[in-house]
Amino acid sequence: MDPEGKQLGIKPLPEALAIARQADLDLVEVAPLANPPVCRIMDYGKFKFDAAQRAKESRRKTTTVGIKEMKYRPKIGPGDFETKTRQVLKFLNEGHKVKVTIMFRGREVFHPELGKKILDRVAEQVDGSGRVETEGRLDGRNMVMVLAPDKRARQSAAARAEHEHAPAGNGTGQPAAGSPTDSAPTEENA
C-alpha cells in the first residue's frame, strides 16, 4: 500500500523497498499474518508518534476510582460524626468509593448493633450522592461498609452547577423576559 492507502499490488521485497526509498519513506509490515504479508509505505517515526499520542489521550480520558476510608467509633460524638460524614460526601462527589469502618475496642465488639446504627445513619446522610455497594458486615473487630458514588446524582449535580453558573439576565442587569421574576404570568408561574 502507498502512503495514501492505495493498493499497489503484490510486489517482491526488493521492489517494495525501492519504491519506499524513492518516496523517502519506510516500508512497514502492518499485517504479518496475512498471506502474503501486507506492508505499507509510511513515515514510521510519525506513525509511532501518532500511536503514542492516541494512547496518551485514551489514558487521560480514563478515570481511576480510588477507595478512600473513613473510620468511625461506636461512641462517636455528633460533631465528629457530622465532620466525618461531610468528608465522606466530599469523597463520593469527587467520584471515589468510600470504605466506612466502625472500629470496636474491648467489649464494644459484643454490641454490633451500635456499629450498624452508625452505618445506617451514614448511608442515610449520603443518600443521593452515593449508594451502598457492600452492606455493613463484621470483619474481626471492625464493621465495614462500602459506598460507591451514584453516577445519576453526580450528573444531575453537574447539570445544576452548570445551570447556576449560566447568566440569568440579558446582560443589562435586568431579568430576562419570560424569567420567573417577570410580572407577566407564564405557564410556569400561572
Secondary structure, DSSP 8 states (H G I E B T S, - for coil): --TTS-------HHHHHHHHHHTT-EEEEEETTSSS-EEEEE-HHHHHHHHHHHHHHHHHH-----EEEEEE-TT--HHHHHHHHHHHHHHHHTT-EEEEEEE--GGGGG-HHHHHHHHHHHHHHTBTTEEEEEEEEEETTEEEEEEEE-HHHHHHHHHHHHHHHS--B-SSSSB-TTSTTSSS--TTT-
